[in-house]
Structure formats: C-alpha cells, structure tokens
Amino acid sequence: MHVPPQQSLKITYEKALRLAQAGQWKEASTLLDGLALQAPKSPEIHIQRARLAARMGHPDKRRTAIDAALSLRPDDPVILTEAIATYTALEDHDQVLMLLDRQIAQNPTAIKHQAEKALYLQRTGQFAASEKLFRKLIKKHPHDAELYRMLAATLKFKPGDPLIAAMRRLSKHPKLSQQGKLHIHFALAKVMEDTGQTDKVFAHLRQANAAQAAVWPDDPGDRAQERQAVLKAQDKITPIPDAKGTDPGLIFVTGLPRSGTTLAEQIIASHSQVQAGGEMATALKCAYKTFGDGAAMRPLSSATPAQLTAFVDQLSAANSSHATQGTPWLTDKSIMAFMIYGLLHATLPNARFIVVHRDPRDIAVSIYKNHFKGGTHRYANDLAAIADVIKAFRQVIAHWRDTLPDRFAEIHYEDLVADPVKGSQTLIRAAGLDWEDQCLDFHKSGGTVNTLSLHQVRQPIYQSSAQAWRRYEADLKPFFDAWGDTPWD
C-alpha cells in the first residue's frame, strides 16, 4: 500500500516523539535528523531536534536546530521561548537580550517579558541596566508588589529613594493580596536593612513570612517522615561491583540554604577542569523516580546491581544537558543531595561530596530574610521551624559521618571568608583538584547565576555576613527557644 509523502512524514515524526518520550533519545534524534533533510522548512521538526540536543548535551546541534526554526518563524512565541532557553544555556547574553526584546516588541504593554529581561540582566551581573528597567516597570505598574521585591534583591537602597514611600503606601493598600503582602514586606525589610534601620527589619519580615505561610503552609510531619524513610531505605546498601560512576564526574556541594554553598560552588567551578551545574536537582529526582518517592522509597539493600546501574544511567542522561563535552567535572549544588549520600556513594565511586556548614544563627537570619520560590522551603516562614530543620540537617550529616567515614569533606563558611586563600585551597583539595589561582577570581566569571546569592557572587569574598545575627539577637528569641541547649558547632 502506497503511503503519501506527507502522511509518511507525519508517521515518522510521531514515532520520533514517542521514542523521545520513552527516553530513546538517540533513536529519536536520528529519525528527526532524517526528517529535517526531507522537510527542511518544518519549524516543528527543528524545534524538536533542538530539545533533544539539549537533553543529550549537544550544544552546537541545539543552536543550529533552533536557529533553523527561528529563521522559518522568527516571531513564533514557542520557538522564541525555546531559543531564549538555548542561548541562556550557551551564556550568549547578547543573543538572549535580543530575543527578549523581540518578545517584548510583540506585546509592548505586557509586563511579563519585560520583567524577565530585568531578571536576566540581574542574573548576568548587569545590575545598573536591570535597575533602570525595573524602575521603568514600577513607574508604569506601581501596584505590582513583586517588582519591588525583585529589584530589592540586588539594589542597595539609599534614604530618600522615592520608591521607599511608594512601597510604604502599597503595603497599606486595603486590597493588597497575601502574595502582594509577602513581596512588599520582604522588599521593605531589605530597605530597612539598607538604610540602617535594623530595629524595623523584623517587623516587616514577620508580616512577609506570615503572608507566605498563609499561601504555602508548612507540614513538619511530612518533612520528618520523608527524612527518616529515605535514610532507612539506604541502610546496608551494597555498592555496585566495578562501578565507574558518571562522565563527567560529579562534585556535590551540599548544605542548608544560605549556608555558603553558592560561594563554594562558584570557587570550584572557576577551575579549568570544572563546569558549574548549579541546582540541577537531578540526583534526588532520579533516586525518587527509580526507587520510590520520599517516604515511599524502597529498601536499597535489596536493589540489584542492574537496578543501581539503571539509576546511574538515568542520572547521566539527566545531567547531559548541563555538561560541557570535554570538561572532566560537573558541580551539582542541589543542597538536598545530602539526603541520598548512601545511594550516591554506592553508585558513583568517582563522585566528590562536600558539605558546607555555617553558624546556625546566621543561617536562620538569612533564611528568614529571603523569599524562596513558591512552595519550596516552607519551614522558612517560622523561626522555630528553621531551628528544627538545621538540627535535623546536622543529625543527617552525623549519620553519614558515622556510616561513610572519610567519604565526604566538611568545610565551614566562616573559615572560607576569614582566610579566602587558605579556605579556597582547602575547598579545591576537597574537590580532588589541583590548585589554580583563577579560583580566587570566581566573581569575574561573567556567567549566569540563578540563586538568591546572585549579587554576592559578583563580589570578592567578604566577611560582613559573618555573625550578622548579632544585629537581630532580640528578634531571634523564637529561634533560640527552639534551639535549646544544642551546641552551636
């Protein structure tokens, strides 16, 4: 039976999509490449080729494919979004900004894409340009509370800034939503800190965190159940015989939020042998997908070598879009990876594990002061809950210290900032690398930073954040009460 060419193309295209969805990326990519030769003016084929190339860690092919799609439909919203993601991954800032401007031109009055451009300018260290755009947006949208909070992330406010009065007025608006309250009070807390009014910081933080808790309530019981079940599931796990690990090798940088993990990763990633992966979160996701989600994780002592190897293969595939070919090491700053150190030790013999510690009081202040992505770190809204989470983290690390002696390195943020040269050298040794002087110049890298520390990592190491809790000692009483007699170090 003769199949018309167009129908044959459609059948093959749909088969390629099914293969891609099933994780058979190489087979899907081969089919799509063939289709691109047969139908070079099909943007749908090119965008699928770009997406697969991203998953497989082929940046040049990803760029070529998305450029082909763009040339056919330069103003297609879906293709533009994929192109921005492509050039963001390639850290081609000029191209990303050009594409963002193209999005903005499609709907000049919409706020979304202009705010995305302002945020991108922040993440790439272009703070003055970001501030200028945010101020322009706020002038047009003075009741959008989130704009003020996003601007405050990298701006040091000065007394008399007209935006301060605008924020105060907005904070008292009778129709301000809970979301609006959390954004505007986090911004005002930053203003109070910037202008030296430290006695007023926590008044705003309490309102911001109360509003955040109303939107995303915490469940400490679920958190404890997950932690206990995941640790128990890793009891007596048997390492894979003759395992080789992943290529590139992984350097896990873990710790609590606001503990200094971003600084540690940036120093390590400044090494010529290392690519920064950031908060990939691939290891925990693959573990939960393979062995059971959270509290449902199955005992890994009964896992076969084939099942453990399948986890490694899945992790390698998930990391491929973050890796640069030819670079031996890839950092993973997904802080919760410490939960599965037992699994990672058994399956990744070439991996490095680094735990970053910091004074719990400074961690508590910094967590409470910051707005996290909606629904994440829900405990951050309550000082007593923060104390419980820090103590639980220490218990988990103590567990691994007992069960996996000498398998991971522990560093202290305070040591790193007190003596940057010695601290950085210690960190590089912990990562299994030879020292390079450029590791002290991490703040000059010019890469994209997507964490709350996006402003700090553009600066040389400084000590002003050490013992910052002393400015707010009276406000931290709920934290101290929950901490009890537990030692600080």
PEPE-V188344 format. One record per pair of residues at least 6 apart in sequence whose C-alpha atoms are under 6 Angstrom apart, sorted by the first residue. I is the first residue (numbers start at 0). J is the second residue. D is the distance in whole Angstrom. If there is no record, write none. Layout:
# PEPE-V188344
((I & J & D) (I & J & D))
This chain:
# PEPE-V188344
((15 & 27 & 4) (18 & 27 & 5) (19 & 27 & 5) (42 & 68 & 4) (45 & 64 & 5) (45 & 68 & 5) (46 & 65 & 6) (49 & 61 & 4) (49 & 64 & 5) (49 & 65 & 6) (52 & 61 & 5) (53 & 61 & 6) (53 & 320 & 5) (54 & 320 & 5) (55 & 319 & 5) (55 & 320 & 6) (56 & 319 & 5) (56 & 320 & 4) (65 & 82 & 6) (83 & 95 & 5) (86 & 95 & 6) (103 & 112 & 6) (117 & 129 & 5) (120 & 129 & 5) (121 & 129 & 6) (122 & 447 & 5) (122 & 448 & 5) (123 & 447 & 5) (144 & 179 & 5) (144 & 182 & 6) (144 & 183 & 5) (145 & 182 & 5) (148 & 182 & 5) (148 & 186 & 5) (151 & 186 & 6) (153 & 454 & 6) (155 & 193 & 6) (156 & 190 & 6) (156 & 193 & 6) (158 & 194 & 6) (177 & 210 & 5) (181 & 207 & 4) (181 & 210 & 5) (181 & 211 & 6) (184 & 203 & 5) (184 & 207 & 5) (185 & 207 & 6) (188 & 200 & 5) (188 & 203 & 5) (191 & 200 & 6) (208 & 380 & 5) (212 & 380 & 6) (215 & 374 & 6) (217 & 377 & 5) (217 & 378 & 6) (225 & 293 & 5) (225 & 294 & 4) (228 & 294 & 5) (232 & 297 & 6) (232 & 298 & 4) (232 & 299 & 6) (233 & 299 & 5) (233 & 341 & 6) (235 & 300 & 5) (236 & 299 & 5) (236 & 300 & 4) (238 & 345 & 4) (239 & 304 & 5) (239 & 346 & 6) (244 & 347 & 4) (244 & 348 & 6) (244 & 349 & 6) (247 & 327 & 5) (247 & 328 & 5) (248 & 328 & 5) (248 & 350 & 6) (249 & 328 & 6) (249 & 329 & 5) (249 & 330 & 6) (249 & 350 & 5) (250 & 330 & 5) (250 & 350 & 6) (250 & 351 & 5) (251 & 330 & 6) (251 & 331 & 5) (251 & 352 & 5) (251 & 353 & 6) (252 & 332 & 5) (252 & 353 & 5) (253 & 334 & 4) (253 & 354 & 5) (254 & 334 & 5) (254 & 354 & 5) (254 & 355 & 5) (257 & 362 & 6) (258 & 357 & 5) (258 & 362 & 6) (259 & 412 & 6) (265 & 441 & 6) (266 & 438 & 5) (266 & 441 & 5) (268 & 274 & 6) (268 & 275 & 5) (269 & 438 & 5) (269 & 441 & 5) (270 & 438 & 6) (272 & 326 & 6) (272 & 327 & 6) (273 & 328 & 5) (273 & 329 & 6) (274 & 329 & 5) (275 & 329 & 6) (275 & 330 & 5) (276 & 321 & 6) (276 & 329 & 6) (276 & 330 & 5) (276 & 331 & 5) (277 & 331 & 6) (277 & 332 & 5) (278 & 332 & 5) (278 & 333 & 4) (279 & 333 & 6) (280 & 333 & 5) (290 & 296 & 5) (290 & 297 & 6) (291 & 297 & 6) (351 & 430 & 6) (352 & 407 & 5) (353 & 407 & 6) (353 & 408 & 5) (353 & 409 & 6) (354 & 409 & 5) (355 & 409 & 6) (355 & 410 & 5) (355 & 411 & 6) (356 & 411 & 5) (357 & 411 & 6) (357 & 412 & 5) (360 & 468 & 6) (361 & 468 & 5) (366 & 379 & 6) (367 & 379 & 6) (378 & 384 & 5) (378 & 385 & 6) (379 & 385 & 6) (382 & 477 & 6) (382 & 478 & 5) (383 & 477 & 6) (383 & 478 & 5) (383 & 481 & 5) (386 & 478 & 6) (386 & 482 & 6) (408 & 429 & 6) (415 & 422 & 4) (416 & 462 & 6) (442 & 456 & 6) (442 & 457 & 4) (442 & 458 & 5))
